[in-house]
Amino acid sequence: MKNQQLAGAHPRIGIRPIIDGRRGGIRESLEDVTMSMARNVAEFYTANLHYSDGIPVECVIADRCIGGVTEAAMADDKFSRENVGAVLSVTPCWCYGCETINMDPLIPKAIWGFNGTERPGAVYLASALAGHNQKGLPAFGIYGREVQDMGDPVIPKDVQEKLLRFGRAALAMAQMRGKSYLAIGSCSMGIAGSMVNPDFFQEYLGMRNEFVESVEVERRIRLEIYDHEEFAQALKWTKQHCKEGQDHNPEHLVYSRSEKDAIWEYVVKMTMIIRDLMIGNPKLEHMGFREEAMGHNAIAGGFQGQRQWTDFLPNGDFSEAILNSSFDWNGIREAFTFATENDSLNGASMLLGHLLTNRAQLFADVRTFWSPESVERVTGKKLEGRAAQGIIHLINSGSCCLDATGRQTENGQPVMKPFWEIAPEEVNACLDSVTWYPGSREYFRGGGYSSNFLTQGDMPMTMCRLNLIKGQGPVLQIAEGWAVNINEEIFDIINRRTDKTWPTTWFAPRLTGTGAFRDVYSVMNNWGANHGAISYGHIGADLITLASMLRIPVCMHNVDAGQIFRPSAWSAFGMDTESADFRACKNYGPVYK
């Protein structure tokens, strides 16, 4: 069962071949080369980009080259029928700027102006971008560094990088639009991110919010509103692959064996029911539950859990961990994006990373900064390698995706893969490295099972977080770094100082020597919330591009300036690029307002 059950067709990328409209020799000489340029880009996108469900990205090319406003309108009409969610204009020549641009304010746009001397494609690029900027329609400009010969089919490496950066971000934006964030329950323990803000989701992400009280999960369990055949399969799989660990609870809080078995059944049912609430389940309609079968068209969601639920019933750790992973009893599938404690802002941050990378995302507390001095004082040993300047302990009670074990491999190195690249033996390796401990009943009075594992380093990682600031609006924080390995004795000593039943990721951010990245302590000290969303890979540049599309300024990052790609208009808001980002986002405001 995959997430493509969400309502709505895949958004496509519309390719707009722009041409000099003057007939009598000029246009005629450019028709083939301009359309070939469009086809080359469409093939490039289809070969290199995927939707989150693994299907290659689809492109739609305008039926004819666009030499003026009428042909621009014809392309717009086709794109509206073909569910185009982003547009890229390409041209090898001078064309008429404002007569040929796309003017839909909701659709992200970019222009590739071919760098050649036979015809001035760069001149059109500059003219069209000026038109976009004057009209308040931000667009990304793509211009290769090296001069090419007219008709050269090669897309230069620097152009490829910007095409992909725009494409990934634009598709992420388009895939979110019209979908839901499903809040199961309400605010958890006073966490501000779980006070779901519908205005943020609507105006900045183009999403709606759905709200279901936690009691709906209990109702469906009591009334048996779930697929009974799947439950039998799921429970068998769970018993086979999810090994139970030692119960570390005080003796008076230890459940009996029969009580523990009943909790296993409960949390498996919870997992199925939460999934059904998000995306629906046609099997329920055949059982007579037509309304429940529909789901809430949720591309992301969260579960309040603590405390009202967990004081009484099993916690959500198993459900959250399995949903966030790229596999379950039904096999390998797209990971869901699901936030513990209903931290919708961290859920939205995870969603950005998931749609940019098509990989499962880690949800974690940004728990503790361990300086080299503190580690040596407590353990008598020194941190080494990438961990030498200090580490941040990322740990939560069990909602982290099992992909984060690092037991998937590529060229002998640990990775987290898009689900369609994961092999069955890698799934088994992930599952074998996880122990499910009975939940700490001092935290979770109703019991449950928390996953425990140690993330394998060295994996490149990016941690991000959306925060809402009164008077400012949303801001995005980004920290690129690595999941690192540390000495086993150091880990064992530190692990015993916290909850040893929870999963651990040691994170070492890449330092710049200045500002929030002066040292590891500064990264921790400047982080804006208790949670972080962590993605495999260094994706900070893609997050910055997507944030600019969504008009969300970036308040903290350690991305190299040469990788940053924002709309052309951002350069008009001052020479300090990060301050200019704030001014540009404030000037244009949220896309969907």
N, C-alpha and C positions, 0 to 999 in steps of 0.2 A: 504494500500500500504506500504510494508515494505522494508527495505534496502537489503533484500536478492535478490532484482532485480539487484544488482551489478553483473557484469560478473565474472565468476570464481567460482569453486567449493570450499566447505569448506576445509580448510587445516586440515589434520588429524595428530594425534600423532602416530608415529611408535614405537612399543615396540619390543626391540631386546633381546631375551633370550640368554644369553651367557653361554657357557658350556665348561668344560674341554674336549678337543677333543680326548683324549687318549681312544682308544677302548680296549675291552678285560676286561671290568668290571667297569672301572671308569665312562666313559661317560654313559654307560647303566644304572648305578645306580642313575644318576642325571637327566635323561631326564624328568621324570614326575614332579619332584619337581621344576626344572627350568622353564618348560612350565607353571606350575601352578602359579609360581611367576609372570610370564608375564600376565597371565589371570587375576589374582587378581588386578594387577595395572591397567589394561585396564578397568575392571569393576569399580574400584575406580574413575578413571578419568571420565568415562561416567556418574557416579552417582553424581559427584561434580562439573563438569565444563560445561559451556555452551558457544556456540558462541554468538556473539552480537545479533543475531536475535532470541535467545532463544532456539535453537535446542541443545540437549545434544551433547557434544563433541564425535566425532567418533575416535576410535583407530584401528590401523592395527597391527596385530602381525605377525612377520616373520613366514613363513610356517614351519620352523624347527629350532631347536636350532643351534646357531652359534658357531662352534668349530674351525673355521679357515677362511682363506681369501676367499675361494670359497663360503662358506655359507654366509659370510658377503656380498659378491657381489650379491648373490641370493636375500638377504634381500633388498639390495639397489635397485635392479631391480624392486622388487615388490613395494617398497615404491615410486619409481618414477612414477609407473603406478597408484598408489592409492592416489596421491596428498598429500603425507606426508610432513608436514611443520616443524616438530620437532621430535627428536628421544630420547628415553629413553632406555638405556641398563640396564638390570637387571641380577644379577647372585648370586647364593648362594655359589659359589666355586671359586677356582683358575682356570683361563683360560689363553690363550696366548694373551698378551696385544695388541701389534700393529697389530697382525693378525686378530683381531676381531672388532676393532673400526670402527666407521663410519667416513669417511674422507671428506664428503661434506662440504666445507667451508661456505656455505650459510645457513646451517640448524643448529639451536641451539641444543645442546646436553647435556645430563646428564647421569650419571651412578649411579645406586643404587647397592652398594655392601653389601650384607646381612651380618650382624654381628652375626656370628655363629662360634663355635669352631670345628664342625665336618669337615668342609671344609673352607679354608681361602678366603671367598668372599672379605674381606677387602684387602687382598693382591692383588687380581686382580684389585680392585678399584684403589689402589695406583699405580700399574704398568700401567694401562691403562691411568690414568690421567697424569702420567709422559710422556707417549707417546704422548698424545694430546698436552701437553705443549711444548715438544721438537719439535713437528711438526708445532707449531703455530696454533693449532686448539682448542681454549679454550673450556672447558667442565666443567659442574657443578658436583661436587662430593656429593653423598648422603650416609651417613653412620650413622646408628642408635646408640644411646648412650648405649643401653642395649643389652646384649647377648641374642640371641634367639635360640631355638632348631631347628635343621634342619627340614624343612617341615612345620614350624609354619606359618599358613596363615595370621596371624594378621600383619597388617601394623602399626608399632608403631606411636604414636602421633607425635613425632619429625620428623619421616620420612614422615608422611602425610603432615606436614607443608611445608617441602622442596619440596615434589612432587608437591603440589599445587602451591607453589610460582614459581617453574620452569614452570609448565604447563600454568598458567595464562599468564606469561610474554612471553613464547614461542608462544602461540596462538595469543597474541596481535601482536607480530612481524610478524607472518605468515599471519594474516588477513590484515595487511597493505600492504604487498608486492604486487606490481603490480597494486594497486589502485591509484586513483588520488586525488589531492587537486585542487579544482576548485576555481579560483580567479575570482569573478565577479567585474570588475573594476580594479583599480590599487591601488596606494598609497593614504591612507587617512590622510590628515593633517600632513604629514611629519612623520608618525609613522613608525619606522624602521621595525617593524614586518610585516607591510603590503607591504614592498618591498620584494616580494616573491623571495626566493633564491632557484632556481631549483636544484643546486648542493647539498644543504642540504637534500632536500626531496629525491633525487635520491640516494645519497651515504649513508645516514644514515638510512632512513626509507624504502628504496626500492620502493618509490612511484614516480609517474610522476606528472607533473603539467599541468593543463589545464587553459587557459585564455580566458575569454569572456568579452567583453566590456559591461558596464552597459546598454547601449542602446538596447541590445538584450532583456532585460526585457520590455522596452517600446515598442519595435517592436512587441513582442508577445501579448502585451495588445492591441495595435492598430489593429493588424491583427487578433485578437481573436484566437490565437494559444494556446488554453487551453481547458480542458474538460468543456463544458458548463453545463452539468448536474451536475458535481461535484461542479462547481462554485455556482449553485443555492443552493445545499445542504450546502456548506461551508458558504455562506452568511447567510442562515437561522440559522445555528448553531452559528455563530458569534454573530448575533443579540440576540440570546437566552442566550448565556453563557458569553459573554464579555461585562460587564456593563461599560458604558461610565461615566467618572467622570466630575467634574466641569472644565470648561475652565479657566485656570489661566493666560491666555495671556492678555496683555493690550487690552483695548477695540478696538483700531484701528487695532489690529492683529487678532481679533476673526473672524473665518470663519462663514458663514451662515449655517443654518441647512442643506440646500441642498448641500452645499459644503462639509460639514462633512460627509454626507451620501455617497457622491461620493468618498471621501477618504477611507471610510470603504470598498467600493467595490474594490478600487484600491489595497489596501494593502492585501486583501484576494487573489486577482488575482496574486499579486507579490509572495505570499507564495507558491501558486501552481506552478508558473512558475519557481521559484528558485529550488523547489524540482524536477521538471521535468528536469531542466538543470543538476542537480546532477545525478539522477539515471534513467532518461528517463521515458517514459509513453507510453505503447502500444496503449492507446486510440488515441493518436495523429496520429499514422500510419493509423488508420481507417478513420481519418479525412483528410488524404492526405498529412500529414506532416511527411514523413518517416525519414528524417534526424533529425528533432527535437525530434522524438520519441526515439532516441537512448540514449540521455543523454551523460554524460562525465565520467561514472563509478567512481564517486567521493564519497569516503568514508568520506570526509570532505571538507569544503569549507568556503568561506568568501565573504562579500559584502562590497565594498568600502564605499558607502553611502556618507559620508561627504567628501568634501563639494559640489562638482559639482552636485551630484544627489540631495542632500537634500536642496540645495539652490533653487531648481526648482520643485522637485517632492516629494511625501510623503516619510518619512524616512523608514528604514528597521526594526524598533523596533518590530512591530507586527510579521513580517515574521520571524525574528531571534528568538524571544521568542517562537513562536509556533513550529518552526522546531526543536529547541533544547529541546522541551518538549517530554514527552512519550505518547502524545495523541493529537488528533485534531478531525476534523469533521468526519474522517473515523474511529475513535475509538482509542483504545489503541494500540500503535505500538512502535517499536524501535525509540529512539530519534536519530535525525540527529546530526552531529557535525558541527556547523556552527558559524563562528567567525564574530563578528561585526567589522567594520572598516577594514575588510580584514586582521586582524592581524593573519597572517598565523602561526606565532610561538605560539601564544596562542591557535589557532585552533589545531595545532599539539599537544600541551600540553593537551588540552581537549580530543583529540583522544586517547592519551595514557591512560588517566583516564577512558574513556568510555570503551575501549577494555579490561581493567583490571577488571572493576567492572560490566559492562553491565548496567550501570545506566546513566541517564541524567547528564550533567555537567553544572556547573555555569560558565558563563563568566562575569567578573566584573573588573571595575577599582579598583586598590588598592589605595583608594582615600585619606583617612585621618587617621593618628594615633591620637587617643584621649587618652591622659594620664589621670590618676585619678584626678590629680590636675586641668587639663583643664576642665574636665567634672564638677567638683565641682564649679569651678569659674563661668562657664557659666550657670549652672543649679541649683546650690545650693544643689545638692544631690551627694551622693557617689555611685560609682560603687561597686557591690557586687558579691560574688560567683566567678565563673571562669573569670568574667569580671573585677575583683577587681584590677588587675595590669595594666589595660589598654586594649583598643580594637582598632581594625582596621576596618574602615568603608569600606565595599565592596559594590560598587554601580555603576551602569551604566544606560544608558538611557532607557533600556527596553529589552535588548537581553537575559537576564537571563531566564533559563528554569523555567517553572511554577511548576515543581516538587520541586523546592527550596523553595516553600512556607512552606514546612514541614507539609503539611496536610495529607500526607500518614502516617499510623501508624502501629506499630508492638509492641505488648505487652503494648499498651497504650502510647508508646513513638513515637515522630515524627521521620520519616525516609524518605529516598528516595529509592524506590524499583526498581529492574529490572522490565521492563515493563510487563512481563508475570505474575508478582505477584501483580500488581496493580488492585484494585477492581473498578468497575464503580462509586461507591459512593465516592471513594477517588479522582477520577478525578473531580467529581462535587465539592468536598470540595476545591480542588486546585483552580478551576475556580472561585468559589464563593468568594475566598479570594483575588482576583485580581481586581483592578480597572484600566481601560484604560483611561488615561487622554489625551486630545488633546495635541500633542507635543508642546513644547515651541518654538514658531516661531522666537524667537531671536536666538535660536540654529538651528532650522529646518524651514527655510523659506517656504518650500513646505508643511509643516504640517506633519500629521501622528498621530500615537497613541502610547504612552509609557505606559508600564505596571508598576503598582505600587503595592507592597506588602511588608510585613515584614517577613523575614524568622524566623520560629519558632526554638528556641533552646530547649533543648541542644541536638545538633546533632554532632557526631564526624565528622570532615571534614579534608581534606588534600588539601592544596593549592600548586600548582606547576607551574613552568614556564621554558620553554626552551628559552635560549638566545644565540645569535651568537656573539662570541668575536673574533675580528681580531687577527690572529696569533695563536689562541687557537682552534677555532672551536666552536661547540655547547657545552653548559653546561646546567645542570638541577638544578633548585632550588626546594626544598621541605620544606613545613612547615605543620606539623600536629597540629591540634588544635580542636576547637569547634565553631560551630555557637551558640551564646549565647543570652539569653534574658536579656534585661535591663529594668529598670523602665520606665513605659509608659511616664511619664512626661519628663524624660531625653531624650527619643527618640523624643518626639514631639518638644522639643526645638531645638535639634540638627538637626532634619529633616527640620525645617523651615529655617535653615542657609544654606541649599544646595537646590537642586531641589527636591521639595516634590512630584513630579510626578513620581519619579523613584523608583525601588525596592531596598531594603536595606537588607544586611546581616551583622550582627555584628560578627566579627571573633576574637577569642582569641587564639593565638598560645600557644602550650605547651612549657614552658620555661625550659632551662637546667642550666641557671646561667652562661653560658660561651659563648664567641664568638657572632655569630649572634643571638643566642637565650638567651643572657644575660638578656634581658628584651624585652617588646613588641616594644618599640621604635627601638631597634636594628634590629628586624625582618623587620620592615617597612623601616628602613634606609639602609638595605642591599639588599632589593628586587631589581631585576635587570631591571624592566620595569614597565610601568604604568598599565599593565593588569596582571591578574592571572586567572588560571583555577582551579576551586574548585570542588572536588569530595566528595561524601558522604563516610564516613568511614576513618579509619586510614590505608591508603594504601601506606605509604611511603616506606616500605620494598619491596613491589611489584614493585614500581617505580624504586627503586635502582637496583633490579634484572634485570628489563627490560632495564634500561639504560646501564648496563654492557653488555648485549647482543648486544645493538646497538652501543657500544663503545662511549657512551656519558658520560663524567665524571660528578659526582654530586658535585657541589661547595658549597652547603649549605643544611643541613638537621638536623632534631632533632629526628631521628630514633634511638632506642636503639641498641647498637652494637650487642647484641645477636640475633637480628632479621635479620641482614644484610647477604645476600646470593649472592655471586658473584662467577664467575668461579674460579676453583682451581688455575689457573696461577696467579691470582691477588696477592696471598700471596708471590709471588717471587719478587715483585716490591718494597719491603720495609716494615718496621714494622709499620709505620704510614699508616693506611689503607686508609685514604682519599687521601693522597698524592700518595699512590700506585695506586689508582684508576685512577688518571690523567696519571701516567706513563704507566700503562697498556693500557689505551685507546689510547694514542699516539703511543705506540709500535705496536699495532695491526691495528690501523686505521679503518676507516669505513668499515662495512661488504661488502657493495655493490660497493666499489670503483674499 
